[in-house]
Amino acid sequence: MKNLTILGSTGSIGVSTLDVVARHPDKFSVIALSAHSRIEDLYKQCVQFKPKFAVMHDADNAEHLRKKIKLAGLPTEVLAGPAALEQIASLPEVHAVMAAIVGAAGLQPTLAAARAGKTVLLANKEALVMSGGIMMDLVKQHGATILPIDSEHNAVFQALPRNFADGMSNVGVKKIILTASGGPFRLADAATLARVTPDQACAHPNWVMGRKISVDSATMMNKGLEVIEAHWLFNASADQIDIVVHPQSVIHSMVQYTDGSVIAQLGNPDMRTPIAYALAYPERIDAGVDMLDLIKTARLDFEPCDRQRFPCVELAYQALKRGGTAPAILNAANEIAVEKFLDHKLAFNAIAKLIEATLERVTSVPVHILQDVLNADSAARHMATELAQQINVTV
């Protein structure tokens, strides 16, 4: 029996994780769950899975949930706040932690899980984007394991030799090729992007995701962040990581070897597949996903990644090559930009402009300790907030 903590259990990844878990009650036990503000959703999950702990972001929501839990006679203890997230990520009885809190908010509990030597099922790419060196050092120091949940990195993990930590070139790998659907605006006229609405940006053609991640897919910043994540996960340089647009989202990523071989991982676009792979690793279990029908799929198309149409990709590569706190600045500026866009306070095609301007104005410094990352994150958020209205006017 594998004991689990699920950080962000009411989001799309958390819900998919619990769907897989529910199919295998003999294999998994849920010890702790957390949510930001969806009290009713978390309550229903507590009713079904009866975790030992449930954590809400703030005390008021926690108290509301606590009353419902008590009335139902459930055994769950309700906690609140960032410290509680770190607590449930490092519980002695927990074997694996699903890190599925979106954005920088998931950084500290993810680091806590690594510090506690857990198997970290990493869906929060920002933890590596912001503090990749710190995270990987903790993994080594404390004997933790990272299993990637992003469909792209999970696919690469499946296609790489197990000794990839020795370095890509040393194990015969030439390139990691991350696939991208291209999002809802792959073929859109660039002139129309200024008028894109949040609902349009969140209407992904293949995947069901939360709104923030959906906007990142529409700008392809998600792919830029994935490049940075792949750098840390697989010990690969920026030049060893490519992006190819694959509209069908059937091939989730590929690894190109020096002998000319290319190994790809295929499957229907359903996050339960990589989740099930990571939950049961190194075994495989039923994920509840339909088998891929190659005849019905019929064709697989590929296109180059147009960095002029999707400037966020170029900004991410630049931040990775610059190093230090530049990726943290990139991530913070992107989170502010997406928030402003979803609140109808920033045009869609101004998202990249705001990120670029923030990167120009906030100085990147080397990362020695976590506080360096947190300082850069705070400075970038402050700068991006100040710049947002000015940049929007110039669109």
N, C-alpha and C positions, 0 to 999 in steps of 0.2 A: 504494500500500500504506500503510495507516494503522497505526502502531505503538501498542500499548496497554499500559498498566499497569492491572491490576485489583486494587484494594484490597478485601479481603474476598471472595476468589474461591471459597471453599467454602460461603458462605452462599447463600441462595435467589437473591438478585440476581446474585451472582457466577456461580453455576451457569447461570442463564438467559442471562447475557451470553456465556459460553463456548459455550452451545448455538447462539446466533445466529452467533458468530464462526466456529464450526466449519462452518456452512453456506456461508461465504464465504471460503475460504482464499486467494482471489485478491485480497481487499480488506483483510484484517486480519492483523496479525502480533502475537503476544503476547510482549512483552518481559519483563514482570515480573508475578508473582502473590504474593498474601499470604494468610495464614490465621492465626487465633488459636491453635487447638490441634488442629485436625483433620489430623494428620500424614498419615494414609493417603489422605485425600481430596486433599490438596495434592500428594502424591506421584503419584497417578494423573493429576492434571492436568498435572504436569510431564512425565510419560511421553507424554501425548498432544500437548501444545503446545510442549514443549521451550523454555521461557522462558530468558532469560539470567540472571534472578534469581528467587529464591523467598525470601520472608521469613516467619518464624514469630515469634510474640509473645515467646517466651522462649528463652533459650540452650539449655536442655536439649532442648526439642522440635526446635530447629534442628539440634542435633547428631545427633539421631535421624534426622531427614530427610536430613541431609548424608550419613550412612552409606548410606542406601538409594539416594540419588542416585548416589553414587560406585560402588556395587555394580552399578547398572544401566548405568553408563557414559554418563550423561546430561551435557549441557554446562552444566547449571544451577549457578550459584553460590548457596549458601544463606547468608542473613544473618538477624540477629535483632534485635528491639527497636524502639522508637519511632523512633530516628534512621534506621534502615534503611528504615522505611516512608516517611519524608520523602525519603530518597535515591531510592527507586524512583518516587516521585511527581514527581520533578523531573529525571529522566534526560534528557539533551539529545536523545537519539534518539526519545523518546516524544512522540507527538502528542496523545494523549487519555488521561485518567485516569478510570477508573470508580471513584468514591468510594462504596464500598458497605460500609464498616465501620460497624456499628451503634453508635449512641450517641456519647458524648463522646470515646471512644477514636479516632474518625475525624476529630476536629477538626484536629489538627496536620498530618497528611499532606494533608488537603484544602486547608488554607491554603498548604502548601508547593507544591502543584500550581498554585494560583492565582498564587503568587509567582513561579513559573517560567514563567508565561504560557501554561499548557497549556489545552486544551479540557477542562473539568471536567464529566464526566457525573455529576451530583449525585444520588445516591440517599441520602446521609447528610444527612437534613434537620436534624440537630442542629447541623451546622456553621453554618448560617444562623440557627437559633434562638438559639444561644449567642452568636455573634459576627457578626451580620449586617452591621453597619456596617463592621467590619474586613475581612470577606470581600469585600464589594462594592468597598471602596476598593482592595484588592489587585488585584481584577479590572481596575479602571480604570487603575491605575498601571502594570500589567505587561502589558496587552493580552490578558488571559486571556478565555475565553468560558465561560459556565455554560449547560449544557443540562440541564434538569430531567428526572429519571428517574421520580420518583413519578408514578403514572398521572394523578393530578389535575393536577399542575403541568405535566406534559407535555401534557395535553389543553388547558389554558389557553394554554400557549405556542403550540400549533397554531392556536388560535382567535383570538389577539390579532393586531393589526396589528404589523408589524415595528418600528415606531417607538414602541412602548409605553413605552420608557424616558423619553419626554418627559412622562410623567404620564398617568394614566388619563383624566382629564377632557379633557385637551388632544387626545386621539386618539379622542374620541367614545365612550369606554367608561363605562358607568354602574356596573356591578357585575361582580365575579368571583364565580361560584357554584361552590363546591366540593361535589361529591357525596360521600355517605357511605353505605355499605351498612347502617349501623346495628349491624353486628356480630352475634354470636350471641345477645345479650340484648335486642334491640330490642323484643320483645314480652313479655319476662319480667316476672313480678310483682316489684316492687321489694323485697318482703319476702324473696324467695328469694336475692337477690344476696349476702347474707352467707355463704351456703353454697356459692357457686360454687367449683369446683375449678380448678386450673391447666389440666388437660386440657380441661375444658369451655370455659374462656376462650380456649384456643388452637384450638378447632374452628371456624375461620371458615367461614361458609356459602358464600363465593364464591372466596376467594383462598387460595393456598398461601404461607405466610410463616413466618419464624422466630418463636420463642416470644415474644420481647420485643415485636416488632412486632404479633403477634397479640393480646397482652394490651392493647397500646395501642389496637388497633382495638376491642376489647371495651369498654374504658372510654371510647372515642372521644377519648382524649388525642391519638391520631395526627392527628385532624382539627384539634384545637387547635394542635398543632405545625405543621400544614400551613398554617393561617391565618397564623402568624408567618412561615413560610417564604415564603408568597405575598406578604406585605408587602414583603420584601426583594427577591424575584425580579422583581416586576412594578411596584415603586414605587407600591404601593396602600396606602391608609389602612385601618385596621381597619373603618371604616364602609363601605368599598367591597368588603368580602369577606364573603360569606354562605355558609352551609352548608345544604344540603338533603339529607334522607335519601332515598336511591334504592335500594331493596332488591335490584334485579336487577343492579346494578353493570355496566350496559351503557353508560350515559352516564357518562363519566369526569370530566367537569366542563363548565362552560358559561361563556360571556362574554355579558353583556347590554349592548347598545349604547343610546345615547341616542335613537336613532331608533325604538326598540321591537324591533329585531332581537335574537334570541338565537342564538348560534352554539355548537353542541355537538359534542364529539368522541365518537364511539361505537365500540365494539369489544368483542369477547369479553374477559372478565377474565383476561388473561394478560400478565405483565410483559414478555414478549419483544417485545410491540408497542412500548411506549415506549422500550425498550432499543434496538431496531433503528432506530427513528426517530432517536434521538440518535447512535448509532454512525455512521449514514450521512448525517446532516444536511449539506446541505439536500436530498439525494436520498432515495429510499425503496428498501428492499430487502425480500426475503422474510424473515419472522421465524419461519416455521414454525407460525404461528397459524392456526387454522381461520377462514374468513371468517364474519362475523356474518350469521346468517339472521334477517332481520327478521320473516318470517312465523312462524318457530318461536318467536321471542321474544314475539311477539303483543301484549304490553302493557308499558308503562313506568309505574311508580308513583312518587309523590313524597310525602314527608311533611315537616313542619317538624322542625327539630332541637330536641328537648326538653332544655333545659339543666338542668332539675331532675333528670331521669333520668340525664343525663350531665354532672355538674358539672365534669368536667375541661375541657370546652369553654369554660365560663364563666371558669374560672381562667386559661386560655390567653389569652382576649381581654383579661382584666384585666392580665395580665403584659405583653402587647403595648402596651397603652395606657399602662402605667406606665413602660415603657422602661428604659433603662439595663441593669443586670444582672438585672432581674426575669425575663426569659425564660431566662437561664442557670440561675437558682435554680429556676425551674419545671422545667426539663429534668432537673437533677441530682436534685431531690426525686422526680420521676417514675421515674427510673432506679433509685433506691434502693427506692422503693415496689414497683415491678414485680419487682425481685430478691427482696424479702422475700416477696411473694405467691407467686412461683414456688417459693420454698423452704418454702412452707406456714407462714410466720411472720407473715403479715398477711392479714386477710380482704379479699376482693375489694372490698367496698364501703368499706373503710378506705383504699384507695389515694388517692382524692381528698381524704380527711380529712388524710392525712399530707402531701400536697402543699400544701394550704391552710395547715396549721399551720406548715410550713417557710417559706412565703412571708411569713407574718405575723412570724416570728421572725428571719429573715435580712434585713437592710436592703439594699435596692437602691441602687446608686450609679451615677453616669454612667460610661460606658465611654470611656476615653481610649486605653488600650493593652490588648494581649491579656492582660497579667497581671491586669487588673481582672476579666476574665471568668474566668480560672483561679482567682483567689482566691474569687470568688463561688461557683464550682462546688464547690470544696473545702469552703467553709463550709456550703453547703447539704447536701452529702453527710453531713458530720459531724452537722449538726442533725437531718436526716431519720433517720439511724441511731439517734440518741439518742431521738427521739420515737416510733419505730416500735412498740415494745412497749407503751408507755403508751397510744397511740391505739388499738392493737388491742384492749386490754382494755376500752375504752369502747364498742366496737361492739355 
